[in-house]
Structure formats: C-alpha cells, structure tokens
Amino acid sequence: MLYHLYEAQRALIEPFSDFAAVAAKMFATPTSPLAQAPFAQRIAAAYDLLHRLGKDYEKPEFGIRTIEIEGVQVAVHERVESDKPFCQLRRFKRYADDHATLARLKDQPVVLIVAPLSGHYATLLRDTVRTMLRDHKVYITDWKNARMVPLADGDFHLDDYVHYVTEFIRYLQRNYGNCHVMSVCQPTVPVLAAVSLMASRGERTPLSMTMMGGPIDARRSPTAVNNLATQRSLAWFENNVIYRVPPGFPGEGRRVYPGFLQHAGFIAMNPDRHVNSHYDYFQHLIQGDNESAEAHRQFYDEYNAVLDMDANYYLETIRTVFQEFRLVHGTWDVRAPDGRLERVRPQDIRNTGLLTVEGELDDISGSGQTRAAHDLCTGIAPHEREHFEVQGAGHYGIFSGRRWREKVYPVVRDFIARHQPRAAGTETADVESEAALMAAAIQRDSSVEPTPTPAASRRRRRAQPGA
C-alpha cells in the first residue's frame, strides 16, 4: 500500500513541479516582463529549487560521446552487447581516424566493470567508465529497474547475479581470449563468487580482479549500513521495506525493495549535508554562479535517480552477506542453472591477479572489509596480490572524482597492465563486418586456427575502424 500511496503523491505533485519549472524560467529570462519585478532572481531561484525537490528523476544517460587519448579526440559509441531480463551488458566502443591511436586501442586490455545493484543506476560509475576508456576496452553491467521487468520474466536471486557475471565473463573470453574484471562496492561479493566457481570447475578465470570498497567481510569495521543489517531480523526487512509494484508499470505485482525507500535511507545517513547543499544551490542561483549550480544539478540528477530491486535478491543479499557472512565462513552454496549446489571456494582461484582498493574515510564499506579478499584467496601467489588504501577518500572518492582519477586509476591501470599478456591475437575480436565476425567465430570453434597472410591482415585492419 505504501508504494501505491507514494505513486499517488508523486502524480499529485508532478503538475506543481512542472509549473515551478516554467515559473523559474519566466522570472529568470531577461526578456521576460516578470524578470523586471523586484526580487525576480530570488523568486526564480525559489521556483527552481521547488521544481527540483518535486520532480521525478529518471535514469540518466552515460553521455560519453568522446574522450581524449594522448591529445587525440576519440569518438565513443555506446551499445548493448547482451540483453537479459534484469541486466544489459553495455559496451563503449572507441573509434579513431588516427592510425597510431587506433593501433594502440586495439591491443589494450578488455575490462568488465560490474556496477552495483544497490539503489542507483550504473551511470553512477560514469566517471569510472570515462577514465578507464583511456587505456582499456570497457564493458559494464547496466542493471534494470525491477519495476520495469514483467512478472513473466521470473524472479531475480543472488544466485542469478552470480550467473550473470559468469556469463558476461565467458562472453568476453569467447571474443577476446580473456578479460579483466573490476567490481565496485556491492558486486565485489558476487564477482568473487563467480570467479571462485569458475576456478573450482576448472574453467579459465579472468586475468585480474579489481575489488573496490565492497563488503567481502562485513564484520570488519562495521558501518551504519552493517549495523542496520545485523540489528534487524530478515523478517523485519521483509515486513517493512518490501512492497509490490503498483499498476501502471510492466512489473506490476512484483515484490521489490522500492527505490524511493532506498533514497530516503541515503538522505537519512547525512540529512544536514543535503539540506546545506540545497541551500547553497539556492544561493548560487541568486548570485548567478551558474557553474556551481550546474555541478549541483549534475550530482543530484544522478543521486536522486534510483531503481527498485527484486525482493528475492535484496533479502538474500542481506542474509548471505550482512547477517550470516557465508562467504568468509565458507558456507555459501550457489545453485547452478541445472539445480546443483556449488560451494564458493575462493581458495581455488590461482591464475587471477587480485587488487583491492579501500577509502580511508569510507562510511559504507568500512576499513578492512574489502582487504579481507586476500585472506580468502590463498591460492593466489602473494606477488600477484596488491592492496591500496586511498588516503582522505570516502566511498565515492575511490571510483569518482579527482582522487579516483589522480590516485586510484594509475594503480588500477598499472595492475591490469601487469596481468595483460603481451602476445597479440585480439584483433579478430574487434572486427565490425558480419563476414569478419563469422570468420572469427569459425576460427574460435576450430581445433586448428589458420594464420592470416600479411595481405589479409592489412585488409582486416583497414576494415576495423574501432576498438
């Protein structure tokens, strides 16, 4: 019922929010007669703030059109490589006319960024993606809003998350030979599970895993998020935060943890900071500080855009990760697609490098929670493992902003580079023509791979403008 009431309230407020947006423009536009009224700028600022407090925030775009690589502007095309009921595998393909730049792009490592499914959209990692594109071929998991997924597509469980990650890794391995995996926050746990299961089955595992600010062992340095999960029973969460999607959405009737409740929780963690931020925004508008006002809009356009999570996935994550600590206790069994139970054994991982990153001031995943992965992955040689603590960084600072770009990214880039094979042979995965794609598939499936002639290689390179 709460979800129904929220939607009714939102529908009621929406016309007033739209009116406030129009009024703000009328009082702010210099050619408008209303702009000549006393205190017009203050009135415009008040209406603008009212509009932003009442508007509905939809999923933002990544909006990465170009990046600069060593002084050369490179075009970026975003496309969906795999579309599953609850997630899309999204690729950011780079194109360049400069032959030297294109040659560098083609031999760069392939990285799968696993975005969190914990309230915000994958676009929260926009800065992460943009920075990684300088030196890598980048794919990302773009999780869908559960209220947009019809009931006919079934439920989504924590085990399904692990299977999705495994399928995406295999997809990149088929196309490129292998890949690197980078997980931010919540997905560090299912990513470690996916790679562990692949290792236990004897499958080829990713070249490296980069884990950033995640609850591998949520018992260490518990935060407010951890304390809430341990102080409340699973039944409490199910009775107080799980609701059914109301009519009007494709996922009508699906049990979810609604995004608006998650957003309320985010705000409740630091209410004073958000109040001060909105007051500062009001002052920036009055003072005509458009740059600061725009920075505020960009942040809250992202921060206020939230998605619903399937109830099964959410409750299982609470129980498995934050209450029973099954990963660190060695008691986590994942149900395979064929129904078998498989034990998650991180100690079976041997041929994958491990980099963990933590923020000194992280108030979501406390100190030591991510570093705990090293205690579990005992099969990885010590010289293949590394930990980096970012001084002065909070949770978001380790994957977005100046500290990410200047301090964290060089460490991540160099770690991936050390675990990237020097041998060539990834070009066939980057072809664009249908004929080349078919040829690559035939070569992968054949027990004997023909060696292309120099002339054929030159023709193929001319047909491959992107990387």
N, C-alpha and C positions, 0 to 999 in steps of 0.2 A: 504493500500500500504506500510506503514511503516513496518509492520510485515514481508511482503514479502521481503523488502529490507534488513531487519535485518537478515533473514534466508539466503539470498543470500550472504551477507557479512560473516556470520558465516561459510558457506560452503567454501568460498574462503580462509578464514584464517585457517581453520582446518588443511590442509596439512602442513602449515608452523609451526603451533603449534606442530604437531606430529614430524616434523623434528627437532624442537628445543629440544624436549624431548630426542630424540636419540642422538643429538649432546652433550647435557648436560651430558649424561651417558658416552659417549666416552671420553670427556675431564676430567671426574671425576673418572673413573675407573682406579685404579693404574696399572693394567696390560695392559692398552691400550697405544699404542705408542703416541697418542695425549696428554696423561696425562703428558708426559715429556716435553711438549712445554712450553716456557716461559708464565707466566700468565695463565696457564691452569686452575687453580682454579677459577680465575676471569671470564674466558671465560665460564666455566661450570656454574657458578652462574648466569651469564647474560642469557645464554640459558635457564636455569631452570626457571628464572623469566619470560622470554618471553613466555615459554610454559604455565605457569600458568595464565598469563594475556590473552592468546588467546584461552585456552581450553574451551570446553563445560562442564559445571558442571551438572552432572546427580544427581538424587535423591540419597542421601546417605542411608546406612543401619543403623538401630539402633545398630546392632552389639553387643548386650548384651548377652553374652554366659554364664557367671557365675557371681554370686555375693557372697559376704562373709557375713554370718549372724552369729554373735557371734562366730567367729573363724572357722565356718564350711563353706566349699565351696558348694554352691548350684547351680545346673545346671538350666539354663533358656531356655525354648523353646518358640519361637515366632510363633504365628499362627493367622490366620484370623478367627474370630468368625462370622462375618456378613459382606457380601459384597454388598454394594449398589452402584448405578451408580456413585455417586460423593464422596463416602467415604467408608472406611473399618473400622470395629471395630476390633482392634488388641489386642490380649491378650498375656501377658508374663507369661507363666506358669512355676512354680518353681518345681524342683524335688530334692529329697534328700534321701540318704540311711540311714541317721542317724534318728532313730525313735523319739528321743526327739525333734530334729529340725522339723521333719515332723509334729509332733503333734502341735507344735507352729504355723506352717504355716497354718494349716487347719482352725484354729479359728481366723485368722486375718481378719481385715475389707476388704471389697471389694471397690475399688475406681475406678471411671470412670474419667480419665483425658481428658478433652475436649481441644484439641490443637487448636491454632489459624489458621484460614483460611485467612491469610493476607499477603501472599507472599512467606513465607518459608514453608518447609515441616514440618510434625510433629516431624521429627528427631531432630529438634531444641531443643526439650524437652528431649533429650536422658539422660542428667544428672538428670533431674527431675524424669524420669522413674526409672533409676538405683537406685537412692536414695530411692524412695518410695517403691521399691521392698523389702527393708529390713524388713518392717513391714506390708505390705499390699499385697493383690491380685490386680494386676494392669491391667486395660484395657485403651486403648487410641483411640481417633478418628484419623484416618490416612487419611487426605483429599487428593483427587486425583487431578492431573493436568488437568484442564478443557480441554486443547487441546487434551487430550487422551480420552475424553468422546465423543462418536459419537452423532451426532445431533438427532438420533433416540431415544436416552435416555431422550430427553426433556431438558428444561431449569432448572436452579437451582436458587431459590429465597431465600431471607432471611427467609421467612416462612418455606421453606423446611429445612433450617438449624435447626430451632426450632423443626420441626417434627423429624428430625434425632436424635437429642439429646433426645427427649421424647421416641422414640422407643428404643434407646440404654439403657436408664434408665429402661424401662419396661422389657427389655431382662434380665438385671441383677437382677431385682426384682423377675422375674419368677424363676431364677436359684438359687438365694441366699436368697430370702426373702426381702432384701433391699440392698442399697448401699450408698456410699458417692460420691459426685461429686466435682471435682476440675477443675476450668477453669482458663486459663492463657491468659491475655490480651484481645483481641477482643471478644472471646466467652463468656466473663462474661455477656454480654447483652443478647444474645440468650439463654444462660443457665438460667438466671434469668427469662426470658420469659417462657421457657419450664416448669420450676418448678412452676411458678405462675399459668399457665394454668392448670397444674395437680391439684394444690390445689383448684382452682376455680371449677373444675369438681368434686371435692370430691375424687380424686384418692390419693393413698398412695404416699407421696413425699419422696425424699432421706433423709437419716438420717442427713446429713450435706451438706452445700455448702461452698467451699473454693474459694474465688474470688481474683485473684492476678493481680494487675496492669492493670485494664480494664477501659474502658470509660463509666461507668454507667451514669455519668453526665459529659459530655464533656465540659460543660460551666465553670467548676471549674479549676482554674489554667491552662488556655489553653496553649498548646504547639504549636510548629511549625506545627505539624500534624493537630491539631484542627483548627489553623488559616487558613491553606490552604483550609480546607473544608468549612469554613464559608465565606471566601473571594471570592470564586468562585461559580458560579451557577451550578446547576445539569447539565444544558445543556452544560456548558463548559467542565465538566468531560466527558460527553458522546461524545463530538465532538473531544476531544484532547487525550484521553487515551484509548478509546475503539476501538478495531480492530478485524477483522475476522481472524481466524486461517487459515494459508496458506495451500496449498496442501502438502501431504506427512505425515499428521497426522490423526489419527482416527477422531478427532474432526474438520476436515476441514469445514470451513464455520461458525463455532460457534463464536458468539460475546464474546470477552473476554477482560479483562484488562491484557495485556501480562506481563509475569514475568520479561522480560528484562527491561521494563519501571519501574516496581517496584524497581528492583535492582538499576537502575540509580537514583531513588529517595532516596534509602537508602544511596548510596555513597554521594549524594549531601548534605545530612544532616551534614556529617563530612568529607569533602574531605581531609583536611590536615592530619587527623588521619590515613586514609587509605594510603595516599602517604608515610607517615613516617613508617607505618607498613611494606610496601613492601620494602622500603629502608633498614629497619632493617633486613628483611628477607635476602636480598642480602648480607648484612654484615655478618650475621650468617653463610651463606653458605661459604663465603670466610674464615671466622675464624674457620670453622669446628665445629661450635656449632650445632650439629645435633638435640639436644633436643629442643632448641628454634625454629629451623627451622621446626621441625615436629609439634610443637604446632601451628605455623603459618599456616601450611598446613591444619591441622585438623579444625582450626577455619574457614578458608576461603573455605574449601570444603563444609562446612555447610552454610556459609553466602552467598556464590555465587550460591548456588543451589536454584532456585526459580521456582514457578509454576504460571500458568495462572489461573485467577479467572473468573467464568462466569459473564458476564456483568450485568445481572439482579441482582444477589446477591450483587455485588460491588456497583452499583448505589443505590440500596435500602438501603444498609448499610450507605452510605454517607448521604442520605436524612433522614432516620429514626433516626440514632444515632448522627450524627455530625451537622446536619442542623436544623432539626425540634424538636429534643430532645423529641421524642414521649414517651419514657419510663418514664422520670421524669415528663412530663406533664400529664401522664395518658391518652394519646390519641392513644396508639398503639393497633391496631387491627390486629390479626394474622388470616389468612384464614385457616380454618381446612381442612383436606383432603376431607370432604364431601361438601365443599363450604361455610360453615357458617363462619361468622366473630366472633372471640372471643377476648374480651378486656383483655389485660395483666394487672393483678391486683396483684402486689407483696404483697400488704397488706393482701391478703388471705392466705399467707403462714404462718403456725402456728407450725407445728411439725418438722421443719428442722432447725438445727443449722446454724449460719452464721458467717463465719470468712472472713475478708477482709485483704489483705496484700498490702502495698504500699512501694515503694522505695523512700527514701528521695530525691534522685537526678534523679528520673525518668523523662526523656525528651520526652517520648512518651505518657504516661498517667499521667498527672500532679497530684500534691498533692490534695487529696480530691475527685478525680473522682471515685475511687473505694469505698471509705468510704461512698459515697452517698447511697450505697445499704441499709445501716442501716436506713436512713431516709424514704426509700420506704417500707421496710419490717417491718412495725409497728406491725404486728400480731405476730411476734416472740418475745418471752419474753426477756427482757434485759439480763438476766443471760445466755441466750442461744446464745448471740451475742458477738463477740470479734473483735477488730481491732489491727493490728500490723504494725508499721512503721519500716522499716529496715534502720537503720542509715548508711549513706555512700554508699548505694546501688543505682545503676541505674536501668534501666528497666530490663536488662538481669540478673542482680545480684540477683533478688528476686526469680528466678527459676533455675539458673545455676551458678555453681562455688562455691567458698569457703563460701561466705556469705549465699547462699542458703543451703548448707549442714550443716553449723555450727550454723546459727542463725534462718533461716526461717523454715527449716524442723522440728526441735524439736517442734516448736509452732504448725505447721500443724499436726504433728503426735499426739501430746497430745490432740489437739482439736478433731480430729477424734476419738481417743480412748474414750474420754468422752462421745461421742454420739453413741458409739457402744454398742448394747445390750449385756449383759453378758450371756444371755441364749444360750445354744448350739443349734445345729439343722441345721447347714450349711453344714455338711459333705456330704449330699446327692448331693449337687451341684457340688462336686469336683470329682465325680467318672469318671473313664475312660472307663470302659467296656460298650458296647452297651446295655447289659442286665440291668446294673445298671442305665444307663440313662433312659431307658424305665420305669423302676420301679419308678424312681424319678418323671417322668412326670405323671405317674398314680397316685402317691401319691398327687402331687400338684393339680390335677384335681378332686380328690375325696373329698367328703364332710367329710369323716372320714379317718384320717391317722393312719394306724396301727403302733403300737410301736414295733420296732425290738427287737428280743431277744438278750441277751448278745453274744451268739454264732454267730448270724448273723452279729452283729456289728463288732465282731472281724474279720470275714471273709471279710466284706466290707472294713475294714481298711487295711487289707493285700493287697486288690486289688486296693488300691488308693495310688500310689507312689508319686503323685504330688499335688501341691496346688498353 
